[in-house]
Amino acid sequence: MTSYEYKVVPAPQKGEKARGVKSAEGRFAHAIERAMNDMAAQGWEYLRAETLPSEERSGLTSTANVWRNLLVFRRARAEPASLEGRRLASAADLARGSENAPPVSGPLRLEPPPPSTDEDQSREPPAEPKTEERPPAS
């Protein structure tokens, strides 16, 4: 099954000048066309246009609903390697060294790994409490 990732971008709100395009509708269509072709060049497939409400501040204390035009694009995600036909080895298969058991790579580690960052390695253990030496009582 193919899974997709989606990208939503605001639709252009006004037209763009272009050679040979004279009407306002033509300029607006050119702006939409350019936005869609730019996304297609990045591997995104046009899916649909949506008009959705957006609640925005109006003044200091009030809000207003504004309708926004959005373009929705999608592209297929890279799928991980298929696990079909593979099986997990049982402990008995591993103990017998079965030919049907999948190979095990690397040693089995039972102790926790050592710290890997420089910060962890530069830490000093906490200092032991100091005891004062008293002279013998005379």
Contact map, one row per residue, 1 for C-alpha under 8 A:
111000000000000000000000000000000000000000000000000000000000000000000000000000000000000000000000000000000000000000000000000000000000000000
111100000000000000000000000000000000000000000000000000000000000000000000000110100000000000000000000000000000000000000000000000000000000000
111110000000000000000000000000000000000000000000000000000000000000000000000110100000000000000000000000000000000000000000000000000000000000
011111000000000000000000000000000000000000000000000000000000000000000000011110000000000000000000000000000000000000000000000000000000000000
001111100000000000000000000000000000000000000000000000000000000000000000011110000000000000000000000000000000000000000000000000000000000000
000111110000000000000000000000000000000000000000000000000000000000000001111000000000000000000000000000000000000000000000000000000000000000
000011111000000000000000000000000000000000000000000000000000000000000001110000000000000000000000000000000000000000000000000000000000000000
000001111100000000000000000000000000000000000000000000000000000000000111100000000000000000000000000000000000000000000000000000000000000000
000000111110000000000000000000000000000000000000000000000000000000000111000000000000000000000000000000000000000000000000000000000000000000
000000011111000000000000000000000000000000000000000000000000000000011110000000000000000000000000000000000000000000000000000000000000000000
000000001111100000000000000000010010000000000000000000000000000000001110000000000000000000000000000000000000000000000000000000000000000000
000000000111111000000000000100110010000000000000000000000000000000000000000000000000000000000000000000000000000000000000000000000000000000
000000000011111000000000000100000000000000000000000000000000000000000000000000000000000000000000000000000000000000000000000000000000000000
000000000001111100000000001100100000000000000000000000000000000000000000000000000000000000000000000000000000000000000000000000000000000000
000000000001111110000001111111100000000000000000000000000000000000000000000000000000000000000000000000000000000000000000000000000000000000
000000000000011111000000001101100000000000000000000000000000000000000000000000000000000000000000000000000000000000000000000000000000000000
000000000000001111101000001000000000000000000000000000000000000000000000000000000000000000000000000000000000000000000000000000000000000000
000000000000000111111000001001000000000000000000000000000000000000000000000000000000000000000000000000000000000000000000000000000000000000
000000000000000011111000000000000000000000000000000000000000000000000000000000000000000000000000000000000000000000000000000000000000000000
000000000000000001111100000000000000000000000000000000000000000000000000000000000000000000000000000000000000000000000000000000000000000000
000000000000000011111110011000000000000000000000000000000000000000000000000000000000000000000000000000000000000000000000000000000000000000
000000000000000000011111011000000000000000000000000000000000000000000000000000000000000000000000000000000000000000000000000000000000000000
000000000000000000001111111000000000000000000000000000000000000000000000000000000000000000000000000000000000000000000000000000000000000000
000000000000001000000111111100000000000000000000000000000000000000000000000000000000000000000000000000000000000000000000000000000000000000
000000000000001000000011111110000000000000000000000000000000000000000000000000000000000000000000000000000000000000000000000000000000000000
000000000000001000001111111111000000000000000000000000000000000000000000000000000000000000000000000000000000000000000000000000000000000000
000000000000011111001111111111100000000000000000000000000000000000000000000000000000000000000000000000000000000000000000000000000000000000
000000000001111100000001111111110000000000000000000000000000000000000000000000000000000000000000000000000000000000000000000000000000000000
000000000000001000000000111111111000000000000000000000000000000000000000000000000000000000000000000000000000000000000000000000000000000000
000000000000001101000000011111111100000000000000000000000000000000000000000000000000000000000000000000000000000000000000000000000000000000
000000000001011100000000001111111110000000000000000000000000000000000000000000000000000000000000000000000000000000000000000000000000000000
000000000011000000000000000111111111000000000000000000000000000000000000000000000000000000000000000000000000000000000000000000000000000000
000000000000000000000000000011111111100000000000000000000000000000000000000000000000000000000000000000000000000000000000000000000000000000
000000000000000000000000000001111111110000000000000000000000000000000000000000000000000000000000000000000000000000000000000000000000000000
000000000011000000000000000000111111111000000000000000000000000000000000000000000000000000000000000000000000000000000000000000000000000000
000000000000000000000000000000011111111100000100000000000000000000000000000000000000000000000000000000000000000000000000000000000000000000
000000000000000000000000000000001111111110000000000000000000000000000000000000000000000000000000000000000000000000000000000000000000000000
000000000000000000000000000000000111111111000000000000000000000000000000000000000000000000000000000000000000000000000000000000000000000000
000000000000000000000000000000000011111111111000000000000000000000000000100000000000000000000000000000000000000000000000000000000000000000
000000000000000000000000000000000001111111111100000000000000000000000000000000000000000000000000000000000000000000000000000000000000000000
000000000000000000000000000000000000111111110000000000000000000000000000000000000000000000000000000000000000000000000000000000000000000000
000000000000000000000000000000000000011111110000000000000000000000000000000000000000000000000000000000000000000000000000000000000000000000
000000000000000000000000000000000000001111111000000000000000000000000000001000000000000000000000000000000000000000000000000000000000000000
000000000000000000000000000000000000001111111100000000000000000000000000111000000000000000000000000000000000000000000000000000000000000000
000000000000000000000000000000000000001100111110000000000000000000000000111000000000000000000000000000000000000000000000000000000000000000
000000000000000000000000000000000001000100011111000000000000000000000011110000000000000000000000000000000000000000000000000000000000000000
000000000000000000000000000000000000000000001111100000000000000000000011110000000000000000000000000000000000000000000000000000000000000000
000000000000000000000000000000000000000000000111110000000000000000000011100000000000000000000000000000000000000000000000000000000000000000
000000000000000000000000000000000000000000000011111000000000000000001111000000000000000000000000000000000000000000000000000000000000000000
000000000000000000000000000000000000000000000001111100000000000000001111000000000000000000000000000000000000000000000000000000000000000000
000000000000000000000000000000000000000000000000111110000000000000111100000000000000000000000000000000000000000000000000000000000000000000
000000000000000000000000000000000000000000000000011111000000000000111100000000000000000000000000000000000000000000000000000000000000000000
000000000000000000000000000000000000000000000000001111100000000011110000000000000000000000000000000000000000000000000000000000000000000000
000000000000000000000000000000000000000000000000000111110000000011110000000000000000000000000000000000000000000000000000000000000000000000
000000000000000000000000000000000000000000000000000011111000001111000000000000000000000000000000000000000000000000000000000000000000000000
000000000000000000000000000000000000000000000000000001111100001111000000000000000000000000000000000000000000000000000000000000000000000000
000000000000000000000000000000000000000000000000000000111111111100000000000000000000000000000000000000000000000000000000000000000000000000
000000000000000000000000000000000000000000000000000000011111111100000000000000000000000000000000000000000000000000000000000000000000000000
000000000000000000000000000000000000000000000000000000001111111000000000000000000000000000000000000000000000000000000000000000000000000000
000000000000000000000000000000000000000000000000000000001111110000000000000000000000000000000000000000000000000000000000000000000000000000
000000000000000000000000000000000000000000000000000000001111111000000000000000000000000000000000000000000000000000000000000000000000000000
000000000000000000000000000000000000000000000000000000001111111100000000000000000000000000000000000000000000000000000000000000000000000000
000000000000000000000000000000000000000000000000000000111110111110000000000000000000000000000000000000000000000000000000000000000000000000
000000000000000000000000000000000000000000000000000000111100011111000000000000000000000000000000000000000000000000000000000000000000000000
000000000000000000000000000000000000000000000000000011110000001111100000000000000000000000000000000000000000000000000000000000000000000000
000000000000000000000000000000000000000000000000000011110000000111110000000000000000000000000000000000000000000000000000000000000000000000
000000000000000000000000000000000000000000000000001111000000000011111000000000000000000000000000000000000000000000000000000000000000000000
000000000100000000000000000000000000000000000000001111000000000001111100000000000000000000000000000000000000000000000000000000000000000000
000000000110000000000000000000000000000000000000111100000000000000111110000000000000000000000000000000000000000000000000000000000000000000
000000011110000000000000000000000000000000000000111100000000000000011111000000000000000000000000000000000000000000000000000000000000000000
000000011110000000000000000000000000000000000111110000000000000000001111100000000000000000000000000000000000000000000000000000000000000000
000001111000000000000000000000000000000000000111110000000000000000000111110000000000000000000000000000000000000000000000000000000000000000
000001110000000000000000000000000000001000011111000000000000000000000011111000000000000000000000000000000000000000000000000000000000000000
000111100000000000000000000000000000000000011110000000000000000000000001111100000000000000000000000000000000000000000000000000000000000000
000111000000000000000000000000000000000000111000000000000000000000000000111110000000000000000000000000000000000000000000000000000000000000
011110000000000000000000000000000000000000000000000000000000000000000000011111000000000000000000000000000000000000000000000000000000000000
011110000000000000000000000000000000000000000000000000000000000000000000001111100000000000000000000000000000000000000000000000000000000000
000000000000000000000000000000000000000000000000000000000000000000000000000111110000000000000000000000000000000000000000000000000000000000
011000000000000000000000000000000000000000000000000000000000000000000000000011111000000000000000000000000000000000000000000000000000000000
000000000000000000000000000000000000000000000000000000000000000000000000000001111100000000000000000000000000000000000000000000000000000000
000000000000000000000000000000000000000000000000000000000000000000000000000000111110000000000000000000000000000000000000000000000000000000
000000000000000000000000000000000000000000000000000000000000000000000000000000011111000000000000000000000000000000000000000000000000000000
000000000000000000000000000000000000000000000000000000000000000000000000000000001111110000000000000000000000000000000000000000000000000000
000000000000000000000000000000000000000000000000000000000000000000000000000000000111110000000000000000000000000000000000000000000000000000
000000000000000000000000000000000000000000000000000000000000000000000000000000000011111000000000000000000000000000000000000000000000000000
000000000000000000000000000000000000000000000000000000000000000000000000000000000011111100000000000000000000000000000000000000000000000000
000000000000000000000000000000000000000000000000000000000000000000000000000000000000111110000000000000000000000000000000000000000000000000
000000000000000000000000000000000000000000000000000000000000000000000000000000000000011111000000000011000000000000000000000000000000000000
000000000000000000000000000000000000000000000000000000000000000000000000000000000000001111101100000011000000000000000000000000000000000000
000000000000000000000000000000000000000000000000000000000000000000000000000000000000000111111100000010000000000000000000000000000000000000
000000000000000000000000000000000000000000000000000000000000000000000000000000000000000011111110000000000000000000000000000000000000000000
000000000000000000000000000000000000000000000000000000000000000000000000000000000000000001111111000000000000000000000000000000000000000000
000000000000000000000000000000000000000000000000000000000000000000000000000000000000000011111111110110000000000000000000000000000000000000
000000000000000000000000000000000000000000000000000000000000000000000000000000000000000011111111110010000000000000000000000000000000000000
000000000000000000000000000000000000000000000000000000000000000000000000000000000000000000111111110000000000000000000000000000000000000000
000000000000000000000000000000000000000000000000000000000000000000000000000000000000000000011111110000000000000000000000000000000000000000
000000000000000000000000000000000000000000000000000000000000000000000000000000000000000000001111111010000000000000000000000000000000000000
000000000000000000000000000000000000000000000000000000000000000000000000000000000000000000001111111110000000000000000000000000000000000000
000000000000000000000000000000000000000000000000000000000000000000000000000000000000000000000000111111000000000000000000000000000000000000
000000000000000000000000000000000000000000000000000000000000000000000000000000000000000000001000011111000000000000000000000000000000000000
000000000000000000000000000000000000000000000000000000000000000000000000000000000000000111001100111111100000000000000000000000000000000000
000000000000000000000000000000000000000000000000000000000000000000000000000000000000000110000000001111110000000000000000000000000000000000
000000000000000000000000000000000000000000000000000000000000000000000000000000000000000000000000000011111000000000000000000000000000000000
000000000000000000000000000000000000000000000000000000000000000000000000000000000000000000000000000001111100000000000000000000000000000000
000000000000000000000000000000000000000000000000000000000000000000000000000000000000000000000000000000111110000000000000000000000000000000
000000000000000000000000000000000000000000000000000000000000000000000000000000000000000000000000000000011111000000000000000000000000000000
000000000000000000000000000000000000000000000000000000000000000000000000000000000000000000000000000000001111100000000000000000000000000000
000000000000000000000000000000000000000000000000000000000000000000000000000000000000000000000000000000000111110000000000000000000000000000
000000000000000000000000000000000000000000000000000000000000000000000000000000000000000000000000000000000011111100000000000000000000000000
000000000000000000000000000000000000000000000000000000000000000000000000000000000000000000000000000000000001111100000000000000000000000000
000000000000000000000000000000000000000000000000000000000000000000000000000000000000000000000000000000000000111110000000000000000000000000
000000000000000000000000000000000000000000000000000000000000000000000000000000000000000000000000000000000000111111000000000000000000000000
000000000000000000000000000000000000000000000000000000000000000000000000000000000000000000000000000000000000001111100000000000000000000000
000000000000000000000000000000000000000000000000000000000000000000000000000000000000000000000000000000000000000111110000000000000000000000
000000000000000000000000000000000000000000000000000000000000000000000000000000000000000000000000000000000000000011111001100000000000000000
000000000000000000000000000000000000000000000000000000000000000000000000000000000000000000000000000000000000000001111101100000000000000000
000000000000000000000000000000000000000000000000000000000000000000000000000000000000000000000000000000000000000000111111100000000000000000
000000000000000000000000000000000000000000000000000000000000000000000000000000000000000000000000000000000000000000011111110000000000000000
000000000000000000000000000000000000000000000000000000000000000000000000000000000000000000000000000000000000000000001111111000000000000000
000000000000000000000000000000000000000000000000000000000000000000000000000000000000000000000000000000000000000000111111111000000000000000
000000000000000000000000000000000000000000000000000000000000000000000000000000000000000000000000000000000000000000111111111000000000000000
000000000000000000000000000000000000000000000000000000000000000000000000000000000000000000000000000000000000000000000111111100000000000000
000000000000000000000000000000000000000000000000000000000000000000000000000000000000000000000000000000000000000000000011111110000000000000
000000000000000000000000000000000000000000000000000000000000000000000000000000000000000000000000000000000000000000000000011111000000000000
000000000000000000000000000000000000000000000000000000000000000000000000000000000000000000000000000000000000000000000000001111100000000000
000000000000000000000000000000000000000000000000000000000000000000000000000000000000000000000000000000000000000000000000000111110000000000
000000000000000000000000000000000000000000000000000000000000000000000000000000000000000000000000000000000000000000000000000011111000000000
000000000000000000000000000000000000000000000000000000000000000000000000000000000000000000000000000000000000000000000000000001111100000000
000000000000000000000000000000000000000000000000000000000000000000000000000000000000000000000000000000000000000000000000000000111110000000
000000000000000000000000000000000000000000000000000000000000000000000000000000000000000000000000000000000000000000000000000000011111000000
000000000000000000000000000000000000000000000000000000000000000000000000000000000000000000000000000000000000000000000000000000001111100000
000000000000000000000000000000000000000000000000000000000000000000000000000000000000000000000000000000000000000000000000000000000111110000
000000000000000000000000000000000000000000000000000000000000000000000000000000000000000000000000000000000000000000000000000000000011111000
000000000000000000000000000000000000000000000000000000000000000000000000000000000000000000000000000000000000000000000000000000000001111100
000000000000000000000000000000000000000000000000000000000000000000000000000000000000000000000000000000000000000000000000000000000000111110
000000000000000000000000000000000000000000000000000000000000000000000000000000000000000000000000000000000000000000000000000000000000011111
000000000000000000000000000000000000000000000000000000000000000000000000000000000000000000000000000000000000000000000000000000000000001111
000000000000000000000000000000000000000000000000000000000000000000000000000000000000000000000000000000000000000000000000000000000000000111
